[in-house]
């Protein structure tokens, strides 16, 4: 789409780039206050951080575009980057808001610049609302609706682009002010909605970028930033965004709507004309419906993306176009494995699970310390779905490997989600560890001043042992003491993998682990896939008692649909 409008009423790609830059800067500045105001749907104090990280990924995608990219390209890059980088409930909703904004702008390309923005704001609000399984008033959705309604009314009154975006921002601001009246949990905590405040800042940045804060009435430069009204000083509490930054105590409004937060990306592509776009369009609804049966705070965002031509092995059919879709899934649930099973009909990646209870406790500790971040955080990778629950309960942010290898960017994304100053990464295989270590050494690791260390963990059982060590350490332990303890634990674990658990291979592996030549093991951990016969496990227990009397045998299910056995001696 080319630039739209007259010299005084212009929507351009460069202005949209400025919008993204301004919005990222405002959210970064406001992040501590937004985090402190976060009590809905869960008081985990991360809405500001999630909005920053989500929009930051969108900005990175925009920055990667060629200088001459047009309006559609900028908005599409922003939306896709935000979709893949979405963090938490608020980030997922924001990514869908941006996707709707892009779609609305594209659909109104023949109209005036003001009408394009109105269409974009309208589709953004509609898409964000539709993405949420159980939408609530008093949230970012209300701010989006307020902006859309105000913009439509302004356009109907003949307003130009500058006036439309200013009134849209003001409409969102009015919804923010009403949020505590709309949601009892906000009123009880004495705060306005954190997500709504974030959207107000994003729309304020849009007004700054598109009209330079020029008042259409007076023709003079007027400072219109909301920061002049709602201070983003972390210690300030003006206008009730946060009634008492360091005095928010855990209480009824700190309730959980699920023990775990589960997020993953779903992909689907097809050459079947009967599936095609209709099949792609049905995916989000199917995901949303099934996830609502296993949890709450459900959001499914995304949809059809650009067609994919040809493909490996397509041969003479190289001109065929696949219908392709990409979605980000978010749910709070007590049953994370069931939430993961919902995605099985499609390709899933970027799977992250964390304990909401642990996050709420950490947030409460940070509020008592006036927003000082946690000293240490842990990322645990695993190839075993059945291990996810206990690893997350122990306090780790868990990254589950699906069909494809875990990308270094996925592991470092999880490091960001710990919110800690010092983050330790536990890969479940050597390739992930090498890729993550290379990324950290060349790119500096996670943002927000976190220091990331990749530890020498090469199997699920190394991860299990290290997480158990982590959980036993006193909260707030010195990072140096923590890493020393983790490294000592990892060094004490000897692991052998038997791809086929049947036959004599398991007996040979046990003899190598527990036979003469090794220090006596105190614990033998047996990780068994779903297809391993129960008799094999009993044989392992008997052999361990013979080879190393007194060794405790712990059997864990992997949840993988195969027949491998992994043995670990400590």
N, C-alpha and C positions, 0 to 999 in steps of 0.2 A: 504494500500500500504506500503510495506517495504521500508527501506532506499535504495536510489538509488545512484549508482556511485562508483568510486574508492575512495581511501583515500584522494585524492586531489580534488575530483569532486563529492561532496556528497550533496544530497537533503534528509533531514531527518525531522522527526516530531519535534525534539528538535530545529533544525534550524528555522523551520517555527514558532514555539512558540517565538523564539528570534526575528524573524521578526515582529511579531505582537507587542511585547513589545517595540522594538525600534521605530516602526512607531507611536505607541501611544505617546511615549515620545517626538518624534520630532514634531508631530502635536500639542501637548499641548504647547510646547515651542514656536511654530510659530503661534499659534492661534490668538494673537492680531494683528499681521501684516496681516495675511490672512483675518481676519474680516475687517480690514481697507481697503484692496484692493478690497473688494467685491462690484462690481457695476453691474454685469450681472448675471442672467436676471433682478434682482431687487437690488437696492443699499440698502439692509437691513442689511449689515455689520454682517452677521452671518455664512458665509461659513466656516470659521475656526472652529467656535463653533460646527456647524453641523457635520463637518468631525470628530472632536474629539469625539463627543457624539456617532456617528454612529460606528466608529471603537472601541470606548470604550466598547460598548455593545457586539461587536464581540469578543473583548479580554476577557470580562467576561465569555462568553460562552466557549471559549477555556480554560480559567483557571479552569472552572468547570469540565473539562474532567479528566479521570483517567490518572495517570502518563504514563502508557504504551500505550496511544492512538496513532494510526498510522497517516500517512500523510493524508489519506482520511478523517479520523475522525476530525483531526485538521482543515482542510480546510472547511469541511462541517459545523462544529460548528462556525467557523469564519463567514461564509457566512450567516447562519441562524440567528445568533445573530445580525449581521449588518442589515439584512433585517427587523427584528422586531424592532430594535433600530434606524432605519434610520430617520434622521432629514433633512427636507428641500430638495430642488432640488439636491444639491451636495451630501448629504448623501444617498439619494435614488439611485443616479447613482453609487456611490461608492459601495453600497451594491450589486448591480447587477454586477459590475466589479468583486467583490470578488466571487460571485456565478459562474460567467463565469470562473474565475481562477481555482476554485475547479473542475468544470466540465472538463476543458481542461486538467488539471493534471491527472484526473482519466482516461480520454480517451487515454492518452499516457503512461500508466503505464509500458508498455513493452520496452520503449525507454530509452536512456541515460538520466541522470539527466538534462543535458543542453537542450535536446529535450523536456523533460517534461515541463520545465520552459517556453520554447518558445511556446509550445502548450497552456499552461496556459495563457500566456500573450496575445496570439492571440484570444482565446475564450473570455477572459476578455474584450478586446477591442470591439469585435464583439457584445457581449451581452449588454454592456453598450450603444453602439450606437443604437442597435435595441430597447432598452427600452424607448428611448426618442422620443416623438411625432414629434418634429421639430428640429433635431440635427443641431448644428452650429459649424463652424470652429472657432478656437481660444479659445476653452474651454477645460475642462477636457477630453472630447472625443478626441480632437486632440492630447493631451498628451498621452492618451492611445494608439492611433493609431501610434504615433511616437515611443513609446516603443516597440510595437509589430513589426513594420517594421524593426527597428534597430536590434532586437533580431533575427528575421528570417534571416536577412542578415549576422549577425555574425555567426549563426549556419551553414549557407551555406558555409562560409569561413573556417569552421572547428574549430571555437572558443570553448573553454571549458566553464564550468558552470560559472566560475568567470567572464570571459570576456563577456559572453552573458548578465549577469545581469547588469554589469557595462555599457555596450553599450545600453542596454534597458533604463536604467536610463538617460543616456546622450541623447537618442532619445526623451524622454519625455521632458527633459530640453530644447532641441532645439525648440520643439513645444511651450513650455512656452515662450521662447524669442520672437517667432513670433506672439504671441497671439494678441498684440496690432495692428499688421499689418492686422490681420484677422478680427478683430472686431472693428468697428468705435467707439462703446461706450467705449471700453477700451482706445483707443487712445485719445478720448476726455477727459477722466478722468485722463489720465497720469499714468495708472497702467497696469500691466500684469494680466492675469486671475488668480483669487484666487483659483478656483477649480483645475486648471492645476498645480499650485504651490503645492497644497496639495498632488496631485498624485505623483509629482516629489519627494517629501519627503518620501512618502510611498515606492516608488521604491528605493530610496536611502537607506532606512532601509532594504529592501530586499537584496541589494548588501552588506551591512554591515553584515547581518545575514548569508548569504550563502557563502561569500568569505572573510569575515573579512577585507575588503578593501585592500587585497593583490593584488598588481599589477602583472598581468600575464607576463608583459614585463620585469620588473626589479627584480621581486622576493623579493621586500622589502615592508614593511608596508608603505602605502601612505594614508594620510587622504583624503578620497573621498567624505565626506559629503558635500551636497549642501549648508549646513549652512555656509561653509567657503566662498561661492560665493554670496549667497543671505542671508544677515543677517536677523536674526529673532528678533533682538533687536527692541522693539516696537517703538523706536524713530528713527530707522535707515531707510534709503531709498535707499540703494545701489542697483545698477543695475535696478532701475526702477520698482521694485515690487510695491512700493507706492511712488509716486513722492513727496508727501507732506503729511505725516501722519495726521497732524492736520489741514490741509488747504483744505481738500476736501469739497467743498461747494455744496449744493444741486443745481442741474441744469438740463439740458436736459438729461444727462445720468442717472438721478435719476427717470426715467419714470417707471410707473407701467404697468405690463401686465395683471393686474386683481386686483380687490379690496381686494380679500381674498386669502389666501393659505388654501387649504383643503387637509388633509392627512387621510388615513384610511387603515386598513388591511382587505383584503378579503380572506376568506377561502371557499373551496369547496371540498366536498368528495362525492363519489358515488360508489355504488355496480353495477351499470348498465354497463354491458360489452360494450354496444353500445356507452355509453358516455365515460367511462374509460379514458385512457391516451389522446385520441384524444380530448375529451371534455375538459379535463384539459388544454391541449395545446391551445385551442381556447379562453380561458378566458382572457388572457392578451391582445390579439388582440381586443376582443370585448370591454374591458374596455378602451383601448387606443383610439379606434375609436370614442366611444361615448363621452369620456372626451374631445377630441379635438373639439367636437361640442359645448361645453359649456365653454371652457377656453383655456389657453396656458400654456407653461412650463410643458407640460404633461409628466409624467414618470410613467410607470407601470413596476415593477420589481418583480421577483420571478417566481414560476412555480411549477412543480410537486415536491413533497417531498416524503419521505419514505412512503411505503404503510402502511395502518392502518388495523390490523387484527381483525376480529370479531366486537364486539361492544355491547353496552347495549341491552339486549333483543334479541341477535342474536341466542341464543339457539343452535340448532344442526348445525347452519351454522357458528359456531365460527371460522372456518378456512377460511372463505371468506375474501378476501382482498379488501379494499376500495382503489380506486385511490384518492389521496389527493393532493390538491394544496394550496399554500400560496402566496399571493401577497401584496406588499405595493404600494399604489396609491398616486400620488402627482399631484396637478393641481393648477394653479392660475386662478381665475375666479371672475366675477361679480355676478355669480349665484350659490352660494354655495349649495342651496337646490337641484338644478338640478344635481350638481356634486355628491351629496350624493345619489340621486335616481339612478344614474348609477349602484351603487353597490347593489341595492335591490334584484336582482335575486340570490345573494349569501349571505353568512353570513359575516357581517361586524362588526368590533370592532376597538378599539384604534382610535376613530374618533376625530380629533383635527382640529379646525378652528381658524384662527387668521387674523387680519386685516394687510395687507401689508402696507397700508398707515401709520398706527400707528407705524409699525416696522421701516419704512423708516424715519419717524420723530424722533423716538427714536435714530436711528443710527446717524442721523445728529447732534442731541444734544450731543451724546457721542463723535463724532468727534471734535466738538467744545471744549469739555472738555478733549480732548486727551485720549479717550477711557475709561473714568470713567463710570462704569456701572450705569444703572438706579437705583434709590434708592428703588423703590417699584414696584412690579408686581402683577397681579391678575389672578388667574385661576378660571373660572366659569364653573361648571358642570351643565348640564341640561338634562332632559329627553324629552324636547320639541324641535323638529327640527326647528319649526318656530321661535324660540327665538334666534337661533344661530347668525343670521345676526346682530341684534342690540346689542347683548352682545359683539360680536367681535368689532363692530364699536366703542363701548364705551372704548375699550382698553384692554379687557380681552382676554386671551388665553382660548378658549372654548373647553370643552370636552363633547361630546354628548354621552349619553347612548344609546346603540342599544338594541338588544334583551337580551343580557347578561349584568350583572352588570358591572359597571366601576371598573377596578382593581386599587388598590392603586398605582401600578407602572405606570399606564397610567396617573393618576393625577399628580404624581411627575415628570413624563417625561414632562408634560405640564409646570410644574413649572420651569424646566430647560430652556424651550423655552422662558420664559419671559426675560431671561438675566438679571434679577434684583438681587440686594443684599438682599432685604427683599421681600418674596413672601407670599401672602395671598391666601389660598385655600377656595373656596366656594363649598362644596358638595351640591348635590340636594336631598340627602337622608341620613338617619342616618347611614346606613351600610357603605356607601362610606366614610363618615366622620370618623367613628370609625377605618376602615381599614387604611385610610391615616394617622390618628393620631398615630396609633400603629406603622406604618412603620417609620414615622418621629422620634418617640421616641426611636426606637430600631436601626434604620439604619442611622440616622443623616439627612434624607431628601435628597434634591438634592445636587449634587456636586458643584464645583466651588465656595465654600464658601457662598452659598446662605443660608439664614435663612428662614425656612418655618414654617408658622403658619396655622393650620387648624381651621377655624372659625365654630361657631355653626349654620350652615345653613342646614336645613333639607327638603327644598322643592324648586321647581322652583321659586316660588314667593319670598321666602327669597333671592334667588340668584338675581332676578330682582331688588329688592329693594336695595340690597347691591351694585350692579354694578352701579345703578343710583347714589347712594351716592358717589361711587368712582369717577365717571365721573365728579361730581360737585366739587371735591376737586381741589385745585390749583396744577399744576404740580410741582414736587419736594417737596411736603409737607413732613414734618417730619414723619417717619414711625410710631412713637408713636401716633401722632395725627390721622394718617390714620386708624390705627387699632381701636382706641377708637371710631372714627366716624362709622366705619363698625359695630362694636359690638353694639353700641347704636341703629343703624338702624335695625339690626337683632332682637334685643330685642323688638323693637316696632311693629313687624309684627306678627299678629295672623292668622293662616292658618287652613282652614278646607277643606278636600277633599271629594267630593261626587262621588263615583265610577260610579253611574248611574244618569245622569243629569235630568232624567225624574221624574215626580211625586212630592211628597211633601218633599223629602229628601233635596232638595236645599232650600226650604223655612225654614225648620228646622235649616239648617246650617246657613242661614242668620240671623235667630233670635238669635242663639248662638253668632254670631260675632258682631251684631249691636244692639241687644236688651239691655234692662236695665242690669246694673251690669258691664258694660265696659265703659271706657272713650270714648267719641265721636270719631269716625273715620273721618279722613280728606280725606282718599282715600280708595276706595274699588277696588281691582284689581280682575278681573274675567278671569281665564285661561280656555278656552273651547277647548275640543277636536273636531275633524272634524265632528263627528256624532251627536253633540248636536244640537237640533232644534233651529232655530232663535227665536222662541217664548219663549224659556227658558231664553235666554239672556234678552229679553224685560221684562219678568216677574221679573228678578233679578233687573233690573234698577228701575222698579216701586216699588218693595218691599224696596229697599235701600232708595229711596226718602221718603217712609213712615216711615221707622224705624229710619233713621238718616238723616234728612233734611240737605242739604248743602254738604253732602258727595259726592266727585267726583268719578264717576264710570269709570274705565278704563278696556276695554275688550281687551284681547290678545288671538290670536289663538295659539294653541300648536303645530299643525301639526301632532298630533298623530291620528291614524285611529281608534278611539274608542269614547265612549260617556261620559267621565268623565268631571266634572267641579271642578276646584280648586278655592276657594275664599280666598282672603287675605285682611285683614283690617290693616291699619296703622293709 
